[in-house]
């Protein structure tokens, strides 16, 4: 086994996320992550107090990756096109990375730093469409729609193609609602 100094927090997080993505959150364990890194399990405890702490850190990493992806897709798009782009990216993330998406939602306590950053980013984009006064309410309505579709796809209740068509339909209604008021 390698000496613990040969690892770092980022390597542990990457190995844990790889395990979650390939085997699911229910199979995440300190021992298996340590084995993947060819370390003794005790080496990981230098960085994470327990499995719950590791899980929370990996969830924050997934949330960070989600935010990065959403920021990339908006580029220099206008307000409504930005909303369309991030909505589609969120749904695609949930579809393409179902285990990471499940972790994204687990422990999604609004007090975590990354949850706060993600929420602020989303509300700022919605504010550009709905204005300050109604931004939070409009953001929650939009997030509920996108998230609901993602969960239905993940549960196998709604095929990906149908979810995508329903997303476009819902976005048109949501955007029309902003224009009408």
C-alpha positions as CSV (number, residue, x, y, z in Angstrom):
1,X,0.0,0.0,0.0
2,X,1.2,3.5,-0.8
3,X,2.2,5.9,2.0
4,X,-0.7,8.3,2.8
5,X,1.3,11.4,1.8
6,X,1.1,10.1,-1.8
7,X,-2.5,11.1,-2.0
8,X,-4.5,14.3,-1.7
9,X,-8.1,15.3,-1.2
10,X,-8.7,15.8,-5.0
11,X,-7.5,12.3,-5.8
12,X,-9.8,10.8,-3.2
13,X,-12.7,12.8,-4.4
14,X,-12.1,11.8,-8.0
15,X,-11.8,8.1,-7.1
16,X,-15.0,8.3,-5.0
17,X,-16.9,10.1,-7.8
18,X,-15.7,7.5,-10.3
19,X,-17.0,4.8,-8.0
20,X,-20.3,6.5,-7.6
21,X,-20.7,7.0,-11.3
22,X,-19.9,3.3,-12.1
23,X,-21.4,1.5,-9.2
24,X,-23.9,3.8,-7.6
25,X,-23.9,5.7,-4.3
26,X,-25.0,2.7,-2.3
27,X,-21.7,1.0,-3.1
28,X,-19.5,3.9,-2.0
29,X,-17.2,2.9,0.9
30,X,-14.0,4.1,2.4
31,X,-12.4,0.7,1.9
32,X,-13.2,0.5,-1.8
33,X,-12.0,4.1,-2.5
34,X,-8.8,3.3,-0.7
35,X,-8.4,0.1,-2.6
36,X,-8.9,2.0,-5.9
37,X,-6.1,4.4,-4.8
38,X,-3.9,1.5,-3.5
39,X,-4.0,3.0,0.0
40,X,-4.8,1.7,3.4
41,X,-8.3,2.9,4.4
42,X,-6.8,4.9,7.3
43,X,-5.1,7.1,4.8
44,X,-8.5,8.5,3.7
45,X,-9.4,9.4,7.3
46,X,-6.7,12.1,7.2
47,X,-8.9,13.9,4.8
48,X,-12.5,12.8,5.6
49,X,-13.7,12.1,9.1
50,X,-16.1,9.3,7.9
51,X,-18.1,8.0,4.9
52,X,-20.7,10.7,5.4
53,X,-18.1,13.4,5.2
54,X,-16.7,11.9,2.0
55,X,-20.1,11.6,0.5
56,X,-20.9,15.2,1.3
57,X,-17.6,16.3,-0.3
58,X,-18.3,14.3,-3.4
59,X,-21.8,15.7,-3.6
60,X,-20.3,19.2,-3.4
61,X,-17.9,18.3,-6.3
62,X,-20.8,17.1,-8.4
63,X,-22.7,20.3,-7.7
64,X,-19.6,22.3,-8.7
65,X,-19.4,20.3,-11.9
66,X,-23.1,21.0,-12.6
67,X,-22.5,24.7,-12.1
68,X,-19.5,24.7,-14.4
69,X,-21.5,22.9,-17.1
70,X,-24.4,25.4,-16.8
71,X,-22.1,28.4,-16.9
72,X,-20.4,27.0,-20.1
73,X,-23.7,26.5,-22.0
74,X,-24.9,30.0,-21.5
75,X,-21.9,31.7,-23.1
76,X,-23.1,35.0,-24.4
77,X,-26.7,34.1,-24.9
78,X,-29.5,36.4,-24.1
79,X,-31.8,35.9,-21.0
80,X,-34.4,33.5,-22.5
81,X,-31.8,31.5,-24.5
82,X,-29.7,31.2,-21.3
83,X,-32.7,29.7,-19.5
84,X,-33.3,27.3,-22.3
85,X,-29.6,26.3,-22.4
86,X,-29.3,25.6,-18.7
87,X,-32.6,23.8,-18.5
88,X,-31.6,21.4,-21.3
89,X,-28.1,21.0,-19.7
90,X,-29.6,20.2,-16.3
91,X,-31.9,17.6,-17.9
92,X,-29.1,16.1,-20.0
93,X,-26.8,15.9,-16.9
94,X,-29.5,13.9,-15.0
95,X,-29.9,11.6,-18.0
96,X,-26.3,11.0,-18.8
97,X,-24.9,10.9,-15.2
98,X,-27.8,9.3,-13.2
99,X,-25.6,8.2,-10.2
100,X,-23.9,11.6,-10.0
101,X,-27.4,13.3,-10.3
102,X,-28.7,11.2,-7.4
103,X,-25.7,12.4,-5.4
104,X,-26.3,16.0,-6.5
105,X,-29.7,15.8,-4.8
106,X,-28.6,13.9,-1.7
107,X,-27.7,16.1,1.2
108,X,-28.7,19.1,-0.9
109,X,-29.0,21.2,2.2
110,X,-29.3,24.8,1.0
111,X,-26.6,25.7,3.6
112,X,-23.7,24.0,1.7
113,X,-21.5,26.5,-0.1
114,X,-22.0,25.0,-3.5
115,X,-25.7,24.7,-3.1
116,X,-25.8,28.4,-2.3
117,X,-23.6,29.2,-5.4
118,X,-25.7,27.1,-7.7
119,X,-28.9,28.7,-6.4
120,X,-27.6,32.2,-6.7
121,X,-26.5,31.5,-10.3
122,X,-29.9,30.1,-11.2
123,X,-31.8,33.0,-9.6
124,X,-29.6,35.6,-11.2
125,X,-30.4,34.1,-14.7
126,X,-34.1,34.0,-13.8
127,X,-34.0,37.6,-12.6
128,X,-32.9,38.6,-16.1
129,X,-36.2,37.2,-17.4
130,X,-38.7,37.8,-14.6
131,X,-37.2,40.7,-12.7
132,X,-36.2,41.1,-9.0
133,X,-39.7,40.9,-7.5
134,X,-40.7,37.6,-8.9
135,X,-37.3,35.9,-9.5
136,X,-37.3,33.5,-6.6
137,X,-40.9,32.3,-7.2
138,X,-40.2,32.0,-11.0
139,X,-36.9,30.2,-10.2
140,X,-38.6,27.6,-8.0
141,X,-41.4,27.0,-10.6
142,X,-38.8,26.5,-13.3
143,X,-36.5,24.3,-11.2
144,X,-39.5,22.2,-10.1
145,X,-40.4,21.6,-13.7
146,X,-36.9,20.7,-14.8
147,X,-36.2,18.6,-11.8
148,X,-39.5,16.8,-12.1
149,X,-38.7,15.8,-15.6
150,X,-35.2,14.6,-14.6
151,X,-36.7,12.5,-11.8
152,X,-39.3,11.0,-14.2
153,X,-36.6,10.1,-16.7
154,X,-34.4,8.6,-14.0
155,X,-37.3,6.5,-12.7
156,X,-37.9,5.1,-16.1
157,X,-41.4,6.7,-16.2
158,X,-40.7,9.1,-19.0
159,X,-38.5,8.3,-22.0
160,X,-35.7,10.9,-22.6
161,X,-37.1,12.1,-25.9
162,X,-40.5,12.7,-24.4
163,X,-39.0,14.5,-21.4
164,X,-37.0,16.8,-23.8
165,X,-40.2,17.6,-25.8
166,X,-42.1,18.4,-22.5
167,X,-39.2,20.6,-21.4
168,X,-39.4,22.7,-24.5
169,X,-43.2,22.9,-24.1
170,X,-42.9,23.9,-20.4
171,X,-40.1,26.5,-21.2
172,X,-42.3,28.1,-23.8
173,X,-45.1,28.5,-21.2
174,X,-42.7,29.8,-18.6
175,X,-41.1,32.3,-20.9
176,X,-44.5,33.4,-22.3
177,X,-45.5,34.0,-18.7
178,X,-42.7,36.4,-18.2
179,X,-43.6,38.3,-21.4
180,X,-47.3,38.5,-20.4
181,X,-46.7,40.1,-17.1
